[in-house]
């Protein structure tokens, strides 16, 4: 039987050894230390090349000849009462010498609250399983289970303390709420609250995350895309450049038109939800250069037929920008750095890191003149900060201007 508390602590230490090593060094600026691991290639791993052809559904499988990869889903949800929620599920793989570690970040939030949790493991230890036909990604009792390929699928994760807190909706055919052992680490303290287990596994969370929550989502490809190319290849046929001059790149594809229905256990009750989701898939062996600090990444639904993705990788020398406009007819238009104007408008003093040493921006301006896009993007909930090994912001946003709508924003590398 796996000793899961030891497993989680060991993996966090492993992560910290890669991501936080530079914090103890005088050789590199501290502002890059949290993401240093993404600029290091440890071992004999492949690098992406422009002539590679991405094939489906094989692309969803792990690519262990590369050092790292992730499967990423964000969803903007609406309850029956009209409340807006944001859901995030991410599965990472990182090779450490000859071992492949998986770790998952997941969250659920509304306009005022944010709950998150973390899992880790390895296939050899029996708590991680990934298959491709059909696709399944399971880590402990969180899972993405499809019926064919990647979609349609059911995504299930959460952090429910007690199995008898409530029951799922009567109309639901999904399993009962998960009952998890919960080790609650109080912020800025070495004291922990241990909630006695009813079933495995262990969840590590801060005291403010001890409230039970759970997500059960049914995911399906938008009907307009059925029979067409199901995924949008970013960059040059999936080869995604990450630096203006160095050969740093990844393989990257997206699907921003995913329909969502299901239910969430939130605010002590089950609630039906509907909405849309955005899936990103990326793998490579070096994601950042030494001069790069982190990124600002936007996924925005401009309207029912159009999605906009923009990211900026911030650099001491020269920022790198990329974007794409994806449409429900299956077409994609890529945008270069010269096409995009991305400006931070202001920082919010309340949107701050755990150490109060840095500030995350709360508003951005995005202008793409050739496509008549001129919008201002605003953070909704400034508590949507993930703190598992590294710290980053991942949360829902709204935007207004030439277009109105909602989406997600990820910000990394702001912790000094």
Secondary structure by P-SEA (a helix, b strand, c coil): ccaaaaaaaaaaaaaaaccccccccccccccccccccccccccbbbbbbccccccccccccccccccccbbbbbbbcccccbbbbbbbbbbbbbbcccbbbbbbbbbccccccccccccccccccccbbbbcccbbbbccccccccccccccbbbbbbbbccccccccccccccccccccccccccccccbbbbccccccbbbbbccccccbbbbbbbbbcccccccccccccccccccccccccccbbbbbbbbcbbbbbbccccccbbbbbcbbbbbbbbccccccccccccbbbbbbcccccbbbbbbbbccccbbbbbbbbbcccbbbbbbccccbbbbbccccccccccccccccccbbbbbbccccbbbbbbbccccccccccbbbbbbcccccccccccbbbbbccccc
